């Protein structure tokens, strides 16, 4: 959500969280079928327990299902 410049990766929290999550999923043998990461905008997600669909809502970018 924030754009920081410079040589350090310390403040790049979103990218670090994404990579850490991908690593844990890989270790657990859980495949990633789709993703919506990066950019400079926040997301709200809702998962349907009935069908497993994930809804991603963003301000200015609408709603999509993955």
C-alpha distance (Angstrom), angle and dihedral (degrees) to the residues before:
residue distance angle dihedral
X1 . . .
X2 3.77 . .
X3 3.77 128.5 .
X4 3.81 113.2 -138.3
X5 3.77 123.2 178.0
X6 3.75 128.9 -156.9
X7 3.79 140.7 76.0
X8 3.81 96.9 -73.9
X9 3.78 124.9 93.8
X10 3.83 92.4 -162.8
X11 3.79 95.7 101.5
X12 3.81 95.5 41.1
X13 3.81 91.4 96.3
X14 3.81 97.9 154.9
X15 3.80 94.3 54.5
X16 3.80 91.8 45.4
X17 3.81 91.7 49.8
X18 3.79 90.6 48.7
X19 3.81 93.4 50.5
X20 3.82 92.9 45.4
X21 3.80 90.9 50.9
X22 3.79 92.0 48.6
X23 3.80 90.3 50.6
X24 3.82 93.4 51.6
X25 3.81 92.0 47.0
X26 3.81 89.5 50.2
X27 3.81 91.3 50.4
X28 3.81 89.8 50.7
X29 3.80 92.2 48.0
X30 3.80 93.6 -117.0
X31 3.81 111.9 145.5
X32 3.80 121.5 -138.4
X33 3.80 108.2 -129.7
X34 3.81 97.8 177.6
X35 3.78 139.9 -5.4
X36 3.78 140.9 -166.2
X37 3.80 108.6 -165.3
X38 3.79 139.9 137.5
X39 3.74 130.4 35.5
X40 3.76 127.8 98.1
X41 3.79 101.2 -81.4
X42 3.78 134.5 85.8
X43 3.75 127.6 -117.7
X44 3.78 137.1 -149.7
X45 3.79 116.4 -154.7
X46 3.79 133.8 -163.9
X47 3.80 124.4 -174.5
X48 3.78 122.9 -154.4
X49 3.79 112.9 -133.9
X50 3.81 88.3 -161.9
X51 3.81 98.4 60.7
X52 3.83 107.1 2.9
X53 3.81 94.1 -117.6
X54 3.77 116.0 149.9
X55 3.81 118.3 -144.3
X56 3.81 116.2 -154.4
X57 3.83 116.1 -162.8
X58 3.79 122.0 -169.2
X59 3.77 132.3 174.2
X60 3.78 108.5 -114.3
X61 3.82 93.9 6.5
X62 3.80 100.5 64.6
X63 3.77 129.7 -143.0
X64 3.78 128.1 -45.7
X65 3.79 136.0 173.0
X66 3.77 124.5 -134.5
